[in-house]
């Protein structure tokens, strides 16, 4: 058994660093700077330092507590709060974030007042709604918002941005990227307001970026999943030259027995209120791992062995071991989706093991 125990997340820092270098090379050729998103790794300072050491100058996270922990760990970067701040956290945002993404005038006014009290300038990026229907100011209201913000002291508009393929699944396209560029040009001309950042999306923008010759005013993307899992996020296709296995989830076998494949007795709801249905496949080698839905998004795990995940309860994961002779104490390794990674890193029950920075196997 590994000395760190299980369940365990094995993190290959070398592969993450490799992905960062490749992505910087891909996007810099198009005049696009990467903001490294750390929310999927909960602002892990060890991983954040890899991103910075490999050339990323700006890190973004949706939790101010993660930004605080990275600052306290001496991660040398500019820090962006990746969502509009809550009114209850404004003091912390001004203290720890260099920039925040904003959509609400009442929040910006409070940022202004708080920054004025500390004799500081808090920078903001205004997010614009362009179809995905998560955060964003409606374009028709943008001029009025900018006019109001320009009256305030203590805050400075340094950019605009848009979000795609998160809530609504709306793709970043040539058309909506051109629309964002046009909005940036209009703002700069109308308000004599230079925009340092026109942040056009996230890992979903890969196909657009490599396909177009001219990215217009878009000069920044907020990249997380491509760094950690080596894929774009519209169809989860691997990006050539990137590692897709920088993170491995490991869990231990706690039971291995021949049992029926179909539960017997009167069937009601399962632990999560579902009404399960099962196919009768006869007897099978049913294996239980000491991990469950409280630890990780089990549906986001793909075993590296030729076995099948049957499902999970809060603290058990059931496998059909097929022809693999899994014994008590054996460990089973999995690749992960973004959702599984997010859950595993967030769980206090999952150990972390960092694989040596220079070793790529």
Beta strands, then each sheet from edge to edge (+ up, - down):
strand 1: 8-12
strand 2: 33-37
strand 3: 58-61
strand 4: 78-81
strand 5: 99-102
strand 6: 122-129
strand 7: 137-138
strand 8: 155-161
strand 9: 197-199
strand 10: 220-223
strand 11: 247-260
strand 12: 283-289
strand 13: 301-303
strand 14: 308-312
strand 15: 317-320
strand 16: 331-336
strand 17: 351-355
sheet 1: 13+ 16- 11+ 1- 17-
sheet 2: 7+ 6+ 5+ 4+ 3+ 2+ 10+
sheet 3: 7+ 6+ 8+ 9+
sheet 4: 13+ 16- 11+ 12- 15+ 14-
end
